[in-house]
Amino acid sequence: MKKIVVLCIILAILAAGCATLALSPEERILAREFNKLALNPDEVNFIRSCGFNEKHLTARQKAYLMREGNALAGYGSVR
């Protein structure tokens, strides 16, 4: 029983790591930039309007939000 639990935990950790590896270099940069932000109420409302929960975002969702936010602000893509 303990072996099954340990195996499940290891698989979950590996799956999370593989999801991060699947990101493009641009998405990784955008996700890092998102992590540096201190969200204000307008930004939280924007995240919710996109259908996401600001407390439970994947790296891919963070990159998407950064791209959308930059496009709406007129900055284009970040590189």
N, C-alpha and C positions, 0 to 999 in steps of 0.2 A: 504494500500500500504506500509506504514512504517513497519507494522508487518511482511509482507512478506520479506522485505529487511533485517530486523533484524533476522528473522528466517534463511534466507540464510547465513548470516554472522556467526551465531551460528553454523550452520551445517558445514560450511567450517572449522571453528576452531576445532570442534569435530573430523572431518575427519582427520585433520592434527595430532591431538593428538593420535588418534587411530592408525595411520600409524607408529608413533614412538613406541607405545606399542607393535607392532607386531615384532619389532626387537629382535633378540637374544641378550643376554648379551655381547657376543663377538662383534656383529655388533655395539652395542652402544659404546663399548670401541674404536673400530676402527674409528667410525664416530667422536668421541671426539678427537682422535689423529689427524685425518685429519684436523679438525677445527683449530688445533694449528699450522699447517704448514704454512709457507710463501712460496707460489709456485714460483719456478723459471721457466724460459722458457721451459726447457726440460720436467718438470713435466706437464706444461700446454699442451705441444705437446702430451705427453702420454695420458692425459685425452681426448683430442680431437681425438686421434687415436682410442680410445675405443668407440667413437661415442657420447660422452657427451659434454655438455657445462660447462666449469669450473665455471661459475657464477650462474648456476641453477642446483645444484646437490641435490638429496634427500639423506637422511641418509643411505639408503640401497646402493645407488650408491657410496657414499663415502667409505663405508665398502668394497664394491667390489673392488674399486680402490686400497685401502690399501692392500687387500689380493693379488691382482694381482701384485702390485708393490713389495711387500715383496717376492712373489714367483720368480719374475724375478731377484730380487737382491740376491736370494739364502738364504733368512732368514727363509723361512717357514711361518707358521701362527703365529700370535701374540697372546699371552695369558698372 
